[in-house]
C-alpha cells in the first residue's frame, strides 16, 4: 500500500517466511529496493526456497534520507518516509486560509 499523499511514503509487506538477516531494504536514487531470500529448507510439503525483489519509486517531496523500515514480530515489514524538510515547511492549503 502506497498512499497518494504528496511527500508521504508508506509500504507494508508480509515477509513472515524470512528472518531479519534475509531481508535487505536499500534506497537507490529515488527508489526503495527490497530484497529477501532464503536458501532451500524443509516445510510441510517437502523443501522450499524463496526469493523476491520489489522496487518502489519515492513520490515527489519525499526525502530519500528519511526512509526507515521496521519488522514486526508478526513478520510485517513497514517502510516509511517523511516529506523533505523544504516540503514539510510549506503551509498546507487549508492553513493558508
Secondary structure, 3 states (H helix, E strand, C coil): CCCCCCCCEEEEEECCCCCHHHEEEEEECCEEEEEEEEEEEEECCEEEEEEEEEEEECCCCECHHHCEEEECCCCEEEEEECECHHHHHCCCCCCCC
